[in-house]
Amino acid sequence: MIDAHILEQIPLFSGMTGEDLGQVARHATEVACDKGNYLFREGDKADHLYVLLSGLVQMTAQGPEGQRTVIEILYPGDSFILAAVITHKRFLMSAEVVKSARVLKVPGDELVELIRHGGDFGLTMMATLSTQFRSMVRQVKNQRLRTTAQRVAAFLLDLAYEQGRGENRITLPHSKKMLAALLGMSQEGLSRTFTALKEQGVDIDHNQVHIDSIVKLRRFCGFSNMLDASDRLSRKD
Protein backbone atom coordinates (compact mmCIF):
# COMPACT_ATOMS: atom_id res chain seq x y z
CA MET A 1 0.00 0.00 0.00
CA ILE A 2 1.17 3.54 -0.75
CA ASP A 3 0.17 6.92 0.68
CA ALA A 4 -2.68 8.43 -1.34
CA HIS A 5 -1.02 11.85 -1.02
CA ILE A 6 1.83 10.57 -3.21
CA LEU A 7 -0.67 9.57 -5.88
CA GLU A 8 -2.23 13.03 -5.85
CA GLN A 9 1.09 14.50 -7.01
CA ILE A 10 1.16 12.29 -10.13
CA PRO A 11 -0.61 13.86 -13.15
CA LEU A 12 -2.27 10.58 -14.14
CA PHE A 13 -4.01 10.30 -10.76
CA SER A 14 -4.41 13.97 -9.79
CA GLY A 15 -8.07 14.21 -10.87
CA MET A 16 -9.28 11.08 -9.11
CA THR A 17 -11.88 11.04 -6.36
CA GLY A 18 -10.79 10.19 -2.84
CA GLU A 19 -12.47 6.79 -3.08
CA ASP A 20 -10.69 5.89 -6.33
CA LEU A 21 -7.37 7.17 -4.99
CA GLY A 22 -7.81 4.96 -1.97
CA GLN A 23 -8.45 1.93 -4.17
CA VAL A 24 -5.29 2.54 -6.19
CA ALA A 25 -3.28 3.25 -3.02
CA ARG A 26 -4.32 -0.08 -1.48
CA HIS A 27 -2.94 -2.05 -4.43
CA ALA A 28 0.03 0.10 -5.46
CA THR A 29 3.58 -0.62 -4.37
CA GLU A 30 6.78 1.41 -4.49
CA VAL A 31 9.97 -0.21 -5.79
CA ALA A 32 13.57 1.04 -5.55
CA CYS A 33 15.74 0.18 -8.56
CA ASP A 34 19.49 0.56 -9.00
CA LYS A 35 21.16 1.83 -12.14
CA GLY A 36 21.52 -0.90 -14.77
CA ASN A 37 18.49 -2.91 -13.64
CA TYR A 38 15.49 -3.56 -15.88
CA LEU A 39 11.96 -2.93 -14.67
CA PHE A 40 10.66 -5.11 -17.48
CA ARG A 41 11.89 -6.38 -20.81
CA GLU A 42 10.51 -6.31 -24.31
CA GLY A 43 8.00 -9.16 -24.65
CA ASP A 44 7.06 -9.32 -20.95
CA LYS A 45 3.36 -9.34 -20.13
CA ALA A 46 2.15 -5.83 -19.29
CA ASP A 47 0.34 -6.64 -16.06
CA HIS A 48 1.37 -3.51 -14.12
CA LEU A 49 1.44 0.20 -14.82
CA TYR A 50 4.75 1.80 -13.87
CA VAL A 51 5.11 5.46 -12.91
CA LEU A 52 8.54 6.98 -12.34
CA LEU A 53 8.74 8.82 -9.00
CA SER A 54 12.44 9.69 -9.12
CA GLY A 55 15.52 8.87 -11.19
CA LEU A 56 15.80 8.26 -14.91
CA VAL A 57 14.68 5.38 -17.15
CA GLN A 58 15.37 4.75 -20.82
CA MET A 59 12.97 2.79 -23.01
CA THR A 60 14.85 0.61 -25.49
CA ALA A 61 14.02 -1.81 -28.30
CA GLN A 62 16.08 -4.63 -29.79
CA GLY A 63 16.64 -5.17 -33.52
CA PRO A 64 16.82 -8.50 -35.40
CA GLU A 65 20.61 -8.67 -35.03
CA GLY A 66 20.59 -7.90 -31.32
CA GLN A 67 21.31 -4.19 -31.60
CA ARG A 68 19.52 -1.95 -29.11
CA THR A 69 18.21 1.54 -29.68
CA VAL A 70 16.85 4.12 -27.25
CA ILE A 71 13.25 5.07 -28.04
CA GLU A 72 12.51 7.44 -25.19
CA ILE A 73 13.89 8.85 -21.95
CA LEU A 74 11.42 8.91 -19.03
CA TYR A 75 11.47 11.46 -16.22
CA PRO A 76 9.73 11.64 -12.80
CA GLY A 77 5.96 11.73 -13.28
CA ASP A 78 6.02 9.78 -16.55
CA SER A 79 4.02 6.55 -16.90
CA PHE A 80 5.24 3.52 -18.84
CA ILE A 81 3.38 2.20 -21.90
CA LEU A 82 -0.14 2.72 -20.59
CA ALA A 83 -1.73 1.33 -23.78
CA ALA A 84 -0.16 -2.11 -23.31
CA VAL A 85 -1.36 -2.31 -19.70
CA ILE A 86 -5.03 -1.55 -20.28
CA THR A 87 -5.22 -3.83 -23.35
CA HIS A 88 -3.38 -6.72 -21.62
CA LYS A 89 -0.70 -6.84 -24.32
CA ARG A 90 3.04 -7.41 -24.05
CA PHE A 91 5.57 -4.62 -23.68
CA LEU A 92 7.10 -3.58 -27.02
CA MET A 93 10.08 -1.98 -25.25
CA SER A 94 12.37 -2.63 -22.30
CA ALA A 95 12.69 -0.22 -19.38
CA GLU A 96 16.29 0.19 -18.17
CA VAL A 97 17.18 2.29 -15.13
CA VAL A 98 19.97 4.72 -16.02
CA LYS A 99 19.84 6.68 -12.75
CA SER A 100 18.79 5.03 -9.49
CA ALA A 101 15.02 5.25 -9.38
CA ARG A 102 11.89 4.91 -7.30
CA VAL A 103 8.98 3.47 -9.24
CA LEU A 104 5.29 3.09 -8.50
CA LYS A 105 3.67 -0.18 -9.64
CA VAL A 106 -0.10 -0.40 -10.04
CA PRO A 107 -1.82 -3.66 -11.09
CA GLY A 108 -3.30 -3.30 -14.56
CA ASP A 109 -6.52 -5.05 -13.53
CA GLU A 110 -7.20 -2.33 -10.95
CA LEU A 111 -6.84 0.39 -13.58
CA VAL A 112 -9.17 -1.40 -15.97
CA GLU A 113 -11.74 -1.82 -13.20
CA LEU A 114 -11.63 1.91 -12.44
CA ILE A 115 -12.11 2.72 -16.13
CA ARG A 116 -15.14 0.39 -16.27
CA HIS A 117 -16.72 2.32 -13.42
CA GLY A 118 -16.60 5.47 -15.54
CA GLY A 119 -16.04 8.93 -14.11
CA ASP A 120 -13.22 11.40 -14.55
CA PHE A 121 -10.45 8.81 -14.26
CA GLY A 122 -11.41 7.23 -17.57
CA LEU A 123 -11.29 10.64 -19.23
CA THR A 124 -7.86 11.28 -17.71
CA MET A 125 -6.62 7.97 -19.07
CA MET A 126 -7.97 8.83 -22.52
CA ALA A 127 -6.26 12.23 -22.40
CA THR A 128 -2.97 10.62 -21.38
CA LEU A 129 -3.17 8.07 -24.19
CA SER A 130 -4.02 10.83 -26.67
CA THR A 131 -1.02 12.87 -25.56
CA GLN A 132 1.28 9.86 -25.87
CA PHE A 133 -0.09 9.02 -29.32
CA ARG A 134 0.38 12.58 -30.59
CA SER A 135 3.91 12.60 -29.21
CA MET A 136 4.64 9.38 -31.09
CA VAL A 137 3.25 10.82 -34.35
CA ARG A 138 5.41 13.92 -33.96
CA GLN A 139 8.43 11.71 -33.32
CA VAL A 140 7.82 9.69 -36.50
CA LYS A 141 7.28 12.83 -38.57
CA ASN A 142 10.44 14.33 -37.11
CA GLN A 143 12.42 11.24 -38.15
CA ARG A 144 10.95 11.08 -41.66
CA LEU A 145 10.70 14.73 -42.64
CA ARG A 146 13.90 16.25 -41.23
CA THR A 147 17.58 15.79 -41.92
CA THR A 148 19.85 14.70 -39.09
CA ALA A 149 21.03 18.27 -38.51
CA GLN A 150 17.44 19.55 -38.47
CA ARG A 151 16.41 16.89 -35.93
CA VAL A 152 19.27 17.82 -33.62
CA ALA A 153 18.44 21.52 -34.01
CA ALA A 154 14.78 20.84 -33.13
CA PHE A 155 15.91 18.84 -30.08
CA LEU A 156 18.04 21.79 -28.90
CA LEU A 157 15.09 24.15 -29.38
CA ASP A 158 12.91 21.86 -27.25
CA LEU A 159 15.57 21.97 -24.54
CA ALA A 160 15.74 25.76 -24.80
CA TYR A 161 12.01 25.94 -24.10
CA GLU A 162 12.01 23.37 -21.29
CA GLN A 163 14.95 24.91 -19.46
CA GLY A 164 14.13 28.58 -19.88
CA ARG A 165 11.16 29.20 -22.16
CA GLY A 166 13.33 29.75 -25.20
CA GLU A 167 16.49 31.17 -23.65
CA ASN A 168 19.61 31.13 -25.81
CA ARG A 169 21.82 29.26 -23.34
CA ILE A 170 21.00 25.68 -22.35
CA THR A 171 22.58 22.67 -20.67
CA LEU A 172 22.60 19.22 -22.25
CA PRO A 173 20.73 16.98 -19.77
CA HIS A 174 22.52 13.72 -20.60
CA SER A 175 25.88 12.41 -21.75
CA LYS A 176 26.58 12.69 -25.46
CA LYS A 177 26.48 8.89 -25.62
CA MET A 178 22.90 8.84 -24.33
CA LEU A 179 21.88 11.81 -26.47
CA ALA A 180 23.24 10.10 -29.57
CA ALA A 181 21.29 6.93 -28.76
CA LEU A 182 18.11 8.92 -28.13
CA LEU A 183 18.51 10.74 -31.45
CA GLY A 184 19.22 7.50 -33.32
CA MET A 185 22.83 8.18 -34.29
CA SER A 186 26.40 7.37 -33.30
CA GLN A 187 28.45 9.56 -30.96
CA GLU A 188 30.71 10.42 -33.88
CA GLY A 189 27.69 11.38 -35.97
CA LEU A 190 26.38 13.59 -33.17
CA SER A 191 29.74 15.34 -32.85
CA ARG A 192 29.83 15.98 -36.61
CA THR A 193 26.30 17.35 -36.48
CA PHE A 194 27.16 19.68 -33.60
CA THR A 195 30.09 20.96 -35.68
CA ALA A 196 27.84 21.48 -38.72
CA LEU A 197 25.34 23.45 -36.62
CA LYS A 198 27.98 26.11 -35.94
CA GLU A 199 26.92 27.57 -39.30
CA GLN A 200 23.47 28.05 -37.76
CA GLY A 201 24.85 29.90 -34.75
CA VAL A 202 25.03 26.95 -32.36
CA ASP A 203 28.12 26.79 -30.14
CA ILE A 204 28.68 23.79 -27.86
CA ASP A 205 31.28 23.60 -25.09
CA HIS A 206 31.12 20.28 -23.22
CA ASN A 207 27.49 20.22 -21.98
CA GLN A 208 26.81 23.93 -22.44
CA VAL A 209 25.03 25.16 -25.58
CA HIS A 210 24.67 28.73 -26.82
CA ILE A 211 22.25 29.55 -29.64
CA ASP A 212 22.91 32.90 -31.33
CA SER A 213 19.38 33.21 -32.72
CA ILE A 214 16.40 31.11 -31.73
CA VAL A 215 14.48 32.42 -34.76
CA LYS A 216 17.28 31.49 -37.18
CA LEU A 217 17.48 27.96 -35.79
CA ARG A 218 13.70 27.59 -36.06
CA ARG A 219 13.85 28.53 -39.71
CA PHE A 220 16.67 26.05 -40.31
CA CYS A 221 14.77 23.07 -38.92
CA GLY A 222 11.31 24.16 -40.08
CA PHE A 223 9.85 24.49 -36.59
CA SER A 224 6.05 24.23 -36.96
CA ASN A 225 2.99 23.27 -34.95
CA MET A 226 2.55 20.21 -37.17
CA LEU A 227 5.95 18.87 -36.11
CA ASP A 228 6.60 20.50 -32.76
CA ALA A 229 4.61 21.44 -29.68
CA SER A 230 2.69 24.63 -30.48
CA ASP A 231 3.70 26.32 -27.21
CA ARG A 232 7.29 26.39 -28.49
CA LEU A 233 6.38 28.71 -31.36
CA SER A 234 5.61 32.04 -29.70
CA ARG A 235 9.07 32.92 -28.34
CA LYS A 236 11.03 35.61 -30.22
CA ASP A 237 14.70 36.56 -29.91
N, C-alpha and C positions, 0 to 999 in steps of 0.2 A: 504493500500500500504506500502511496505517496501523498504528501500534503497537497490539498486542493489549491492552496494559494500559489504553489509552483505552477500548476496547470493554468491558472488565470493569467500568468505572464507570457504564455505561449500563444502566438496569434491564432493557431488552429483551434484552440479551446477557449479563447477569451470571451466569445459571445455565448457560451453555454449557460444554461440555468444551473442553480446550485445543486439541484437533484441530479442532473446529468453529470456535472463535475464530480459529484460524490461517487457516482457509479464508475466513472473512469478512474478516479483516484484509488478506489478499492482494488482494482485489477492491474493498475500500472506498477511498474517496478523501475528503479533507477540502477543503472549498471555503469561501473567505472572501467574504462578500457585504456590500456597502454598503447603508446605509439607502436605501429607495426602490426597490431592485431586486426583481425577482420571481424566485423559485426555479423556479416553474412556474405556468402559468395554467390556469384552468378549461377543460377539454376536451383538455388535453395527455395523451398516453399515459403511464400510470403505470408506467414501466419501472425506476424506482429508488425505494428507500425512503430518506427523508430523516429524519435525527435532529438536533435542534438541540443544539449543544454550548455555544454562548454567544450572547448577544444576545436579540432579541425578534422574533417573526414573527406577523403576523395572517393568519388564513384568511378570505378574503372570497368572496362570490358575487355575480353580476351578475343583475339583474332584466331583464324584457322591454323596458323603456324605458331601459336602460343604467345604472340606479342600482345602486350597490354597497352591500352591507351586510356588516358584520363578523360572522362566525359564531363565531370562537374566537380566543383569544390563546394562543400557544404559548410555553413557557418552556424553558430548558435541560434536556435529558433527555427531552423530548417527541418522539414520532415522528409522522410526517405521513401520514395516510390509509393506514394499513397494509392495510385491506381492499381498496382499489383495486389495490395493488401485487401482492398474492398472487393476485388473480383476473384480472389483466391487463386491467383496465378503464381508463377515462379518469378523470382527476381531476375531481371535482364542485365543487372550490373552487380559488381561486388562493392562493398563498403569497407575501405581500409582507413584505419585511424592514422593520421599523419602528425597529430599533436594530441597528447593525452587528453581523453575526453570523458565527459559524463553524458550518458544517453538514457532517455526515457523510452521504455518499451510498453506498448499497449496492445493487448490481444486484438487481432483483427476482428474476431467474432463480436467483441464488445462494440467496436465501432459500427459494424454493420447493423447490430441490434438498435443502436441509437439512431441510425439513419432511418431504419424501418419505422421508428416511432414518430418520425417527422419532426417538425419544429425548426428552429433557427440553425441547429447544428448541421442538418442536412444541407441547408443553403450555404453554410460556411465551407463545408466539404466540397460542394460544387464550385464555389468561387476559388478555392485553393487549386482544385484540379484544372479549372479554366486558366488560372494564372500560370500553372506549370506547363500546360499545353501550349499557350501562347509563347512562353519563353523558349520551348523546344522548337517551335516554328521559326522564331527569330534566329535561333542558333543555326538551324539548317539553311535558312536564307543567307545568313552571314557567311557560312562556309561556301555556298554555291555561287553567290553573286559578287563576292569581293576577292581581290587578290590577297596574297599573304600580308603584304605591307598594309593594305587597307584594313584587314582584320585586326592586326596589331594596333593600328592607329585608333580604331573604334574601341578596342579594349582599354587603351590608355585614356580615352575620353570618358568611358564609363567610370574608371577609377577617379578621374578628376572630379566628376560629379559626386561620387560616393564619399570622397574624402573631404571635399570642400565646396560642393555645389559649383563646380566648374572652375576652380582655381587653377592657375598655370603651373603650380609646383605640386607634385604628388610623390608618394612613396610606394614602391612596388611591394605588395603584401606578402609575396612568396619568393622562394629562391628561383633563379632563372631556370633551373632544371624543372621545377614544378610548373612554372609559367609556360615553358616550352611544351610540356606534356599536355597542359590544359588547352593550349592553342593548336595542338596537333602538329607539332614540328620538332625538329632536333634543336639542341642547345646551340649548335653552330648556326643553324638556320635562323634562330631567334637573334643571335648576335649580329648576323649579316643584315637582318631586317632593321634592327635598331640603328645600325650604321646608315642604312639607306634612308631612314626617316629623318636624319639630320637635315636633308634637303627640304623637309617640311617644317623645320624649326623645332625639332625634338632633340633635346640633349640629355643623355643618360650618364650618370656618374654613380657606379655601383647600384644602389637601390633607389637613388634619387632621380626624378625625372622633371625636367623643365620644358614646358611647351610655350614657345614664343607667342603663338596666336591660336587660341581655341577655334576661332572662326576658320582660319586657314586649314587647320587639321580636319575640321568637319567637312569642308569642301573636298579635301583630298579623298576622304573615305566615303563620301556620299551619305553623311549622317542624315537619316530621315525617319519619320514616325512609322514607316512601314518596315524598317529594319531595326530600329533602336527605340528604347523607351521614350515616349513623347515628352516626359518631363525633363529630358536631357536637352531639349531643343531651344529653350528660351534664353539660355545664358549668352551674353555678348562679351566681347573682350573688355 
